[in-house]
Amino acid sequence: MFGEYSVNNSQAGSTGGGAEPDSGTVPGNLPPESASFVGRESELGLLDRLLSERRLITLTGVGGVGKSRLALRAAAAAGRGLRDGVWWVELSPLRDPALLTAAVAHAVGLADRSPRPLDEELCAWMADKELLLVLDTCEHLVARCRHLLGELLQSAPGLTVLITSREPLGSPGEEVVEVRPLPCEGPGSDALALFRARALTATPRAAAAFEDPRRTAIAAELCRRLDGIPLALELAGARMRRWTLEQMAERIGRRFDVLTDGRSALAPRHRTMRTAIGWSHELCEPLERLLWARLSVFTGDFDAAAARAVCAGGPLSASRVERALAGLVAKSVVRCTEERGAGTRYRMLDTIREYGHDWLGELGESEVVADRHAHWYAALSQAADRGWLGPDQVDWYRRMTAEHAQLRTALEHLLGSDPVAALEMAGALWFHWFACGHVHEGRAFLERALGTTLPAGAAYNQALWALGLTALLQGDLVTARRIGAECAKGAAHLADPERELRAAYLHAVSLLMPGDPVRALTLAGPRARAGHGGRTSGAGWLLCKLATGYALCDLRRFDEAAQEALSLREACVELGERWLRAYADYILAVAALGLGDHGESARHVRAMLSGKRLLGDRFGIALGLDVLAAAVAGLGDGELAARLLGTGHAWWRTVGRPQMGGSPSLTALRDQGERQARAAIGDAAYETAFRCGAAAPTG
């Protein structure tokens, strides 16, 4: 019976990204290993011991030496013994240290909507957790990482942290482990095994080169010249597609003789890595080298459409970009992955991207390509805004979630180069901040964008409204109410009915949440909507219908609330929209509960939870579980109701808000379910079932 009514937690959606765990695996978001893993037995043994004894371990070493791969393998092994799993935070795309906490919170599944500082909320959320947090590529954020981890480790005794960085954090209690290159002496070395594996991946014909002891010795010498650095070996292995071992040894030998003559200020291993990348760069076709440089503006992963739009120009036409991209993939310069919901994605390792970025500067194209990147993602944001309330909503959610790192980079660039475009982009992403779990980050970007432009015009009104939505979700109702009134004045001046309706929704909900449904109904109800006019399929009209349904439920006018919700649901079905449609199902569930039809209520809330799973809406899942618990309690199943309330409690913790978002009427509804459940099974059985539900995974 539990499975019939409850949300399937393993599929409930996670704003933290990453693959959802299969049944029987520990919670977490570890990325898949991109290739076979060679050697490192002693390092893995050391890390296995340290991760059970120490709380902060930092893996250091030259770029390309394999810190991330080693961390991934060690974390996967360590996670099997941790109640709350292993959570991976990729920091290489992050440029603004102020966004570090948001990145960590997002990765671990904390879609915080509280007004408290996010550092405090993250500390509180982790306080009773037993988990391993992996921060990958921290060298550009050392000071901020040191500060945040100091707070987290003090607040959460069950937390262990594994870091990869080119330099230590310098934190108290930090255990620093230097990751050295692979051993490269002898015919059975790990370096040779990796080189051989990559060569065979490039072409099966390479097998013959390793069957002759004389040629194997040539390969071993090549590995020695590359200092056993894994990335250098991978790049060299990829060349076996075109060259023999002898050709490769001769050509790399000449380059190393020129570039490692002792005059470089770089340390030997840094010089080796730089030289190996430079050698691979020289061996690329001219258009591949140009694409390599231009791709360096991407932080994190990207798709082929973005590569075409951002990198085409001059001799590199859009039609040639994909061919050059395929060439870079074949040469191991660019890595290619298939991600569920996001399709084919590409990325460059930091060391390779940095090399390309240096060349982009030499070409004098840094600013123009960065501008092109930013305006491409600004245009994508506008397209997503137009498509959000439509049949492609789930696809837009997945795509914009996949592009989150690029959206950050674009906004950062535009804030410095084109404030008006930054304002338009930040406002267009209202659904990303409001519905996809990025409230703190969205509020910060919106406040910065609004502070750089004049307070007038449609773009300003839209961004201001989006800011009001973030304040609303954080429970900052005074600010939301003030912004709602300001948006209403601006919309009236613009004579724009859609913006008037959006402002009315914001103002109405800021009054409804603390318990004033009458004024909310005056602002957003049918008469008010008719007075504004506007499209009945626009976001403003639909959101006002949603607010009206909530207000009518608060006033216990359940039949009218159900009619309003049915009308909203029909409009959403016609549009092919899922996010608002799920909230219409929620209102129908609350109305049915108020009318005493507990079975009907459970049916509607199951439909609501199905929609919220698709969009990773943690707030909606938490709301739905509490109402489902009340419906189940009304049907007489006190044990299931208690478990659902426990699971709901776990989901509420992931959004940093009290039960039911602090709304008096909804809190009363949840309390009613608890009273009925306790009455049905007794306090002791209730507490046991509640704890069982609270232990359910939330991502």
ABEGO torsion letter per residue (X at the ends): XAAAABBBAAAAEBAAEEBBBBBGBBBEABBBBABBBBEGAAAAAAAAAAAAABABBBBBEBBGAGAAAAAAAAAAAAAAABAAEBBBBBAAABABAAAAAAAAAAAAGBBBABABBAAAAAAAAAAABBBBBBBBGAAAAAAAAAAAAAAAAAABAABBBBBBBABBAGBBGBBBBBBBBBBABEAABAAAAAAAAAAAAABAAAAAAAABAAAAAAAAAAAAAAGGBAAAAAAAAAAAAABBAAAAAAAAAAAAAAAAAGABABBAAAAAAAAAAAAAAAABBAAAAAAAAAAAABBEBBBAAAAAAAABEEABBAAAAAAAAAAAAAAGABBBBBBBGAEBBBBBBAAAAAAAAAAAAAAGAAAAAAAAAAAAAAAAAAAAAAAABBAAAAAAAAAAAAAAAAAAAAAAAAAAABAAAAAAAAAAAAAAAAAAGAAAAAAAAAAAAAAABBBBEAAAAAAAAAAAAAAAAAGBAAAAAAAAAAAAAAAAAAGBAAAAAAAAAAAAAAAAAAGBAAAAAAAABAAAAAAAEEBAABAAAAAAAAAAAAAAAAAGBAAAAAAAAAAAAAAAAAAGBAAAAAAAAAAAAAAAAAAGBAAAAAAAAAAAAAAAAAAGBAAAAAAAAAAAAAAAAAAGBAAAAAAAAAAAAAAAAAAGBBBGGGBAAAAAAAAAAAAAAAAAAEAAAAAAAAAAAAABBAX
